[in-house]
C-alpha cells in the first residue's frame, strides 16, 4: 500500500443530483450509497470520510434527498465524523442495495460512491473492507436490481479499473480512478472529482449544473496538473463508461449564499482552511512525511469542525 497521502480535499460545498433531460416534467428521485473502506492509517481514514461526507451532506442539504434514501457505511462506527448508518462490511453493503431496491422508482438516479484501497483483477477486483472484501462481481450482482434506474457508480479506490468492464450495462455510468487493475498506488482522483461535483469549477457550459462527464473531464485535468506540479510520472488514468449517458446525468449547483451571517462567516473560514490544504499540497516535497501528514490532518480536522458548526446553525441539515 502506498504511503502517499491521497489528495482528497475536505470541503463541504453544495452537492446535488439533478436530471438533465430537458423534457422531464417531474422530479425524479435520487438515492445515495457512500462507502468508506479500510484506511490502514488514521490520516487515510480522515481523508476517506471527508470525501464521503462532502457528498452526502450536500445531497441532504441542497437537494433534500431524504434520509431514507441516503445510506452511509463507514470503516468503523466508533469515532467516525460521518453520520454513518452502518459499518462498511460486505454484508452491510449487500443489504444496502436490497434496501434501496425497495425504495427506487423507475428513472430514479442511484449514486454509489466508494473510496478506499483496492486490489485484484477482473471480477475479483475488490475494495478493502472490514472482514471479507466486496468484489466487482459482488457489485455486479447487487446492481442487477436497478435495471430501470440510472446508476452512477464511482469507484475512487486504487486498482479499480477492472470494475468498469464487470459492471458495464445499460443505464449505467461507471467511473473508476484507474484505467486498469495494475495501477495500484494510492489515487488522487477522488478529490477533484468530488470538487467538480460539488462546486462550479467543472461547470464548463455555465448552466448551473455539472454533468458526470464535466466532472470527469475536470478531475482528469486536475490530476494531471497535480502530478506535473509534483514532478511525478502520472501513474493513474481515470476511466468512464458511456459518455453519452454521463452527459445527461447532472450534479447541480443552484447555489445560494447562507442567510445567517454567522453561517456565512463559518463558510468563509472553511474556504480559507481549504485553501491552506491546497497550499500544503504544493509544499509536500519540502516537508518530511511525518510533518506533512500531521499538518494535513490538523487542517482537515479544522475543516470538519467548521462543517459541524455550520450544520448546527442550520439545525443539522447542512
VENBELCOR-V42329 format. One line per field, one symbol per residue. ss: DSSP state (h for helix, s for strand, l for the rest). psi: psi as a letter, one per 30 degrees, with the letter a starting at -180 (. if undefined). Layout:
ss=???
psi=???
This chain:
ss=lllllllllllllllllssllllllllllssssssslllllhhhhhhhhhhhhhhhhhhhhhhlllhhhssssslllllllllllssllhhhhhhhhhhhhhhlllllsssssssllssllhhhlssllllllsshhhhhhhhhhhlllsssssslllllllhhhhhllllsssssllllllllllllhhhhhhhhhlllllllllllssshhhhhhhhhhhhhhhhhhlllllllllssllhhhhhhssssllllllllhhhhhhhhhhhhhhhhhhhhhhlhhhllhhhhhhhhhhhhhhhhhhhhhhhhhlllll
psi=kkgkkkijkjkilkkljlkfjffkflkklkkkjkkkakeeleeeeeeeeeeeeeeeeeeeeeghklefgjkjklekfkgkfkikflkileeeeeeeeeeefffllkglkjkkjkkaklallbfgklkklkaklkleeeeeeeffghfglkkjjjjgllgfefeeeefklkgkkkkkflflffiflklgeeeeeeeefgafegieghggkjleeeeeeeeeeeeeeeeeeghkkjgkjllklifeefffkljlhikkkkfkfeeeeeeeeeeeeeeeeeeeefgefflleeeeeeeeeeeeeeeeeeeeeeeefgggf.
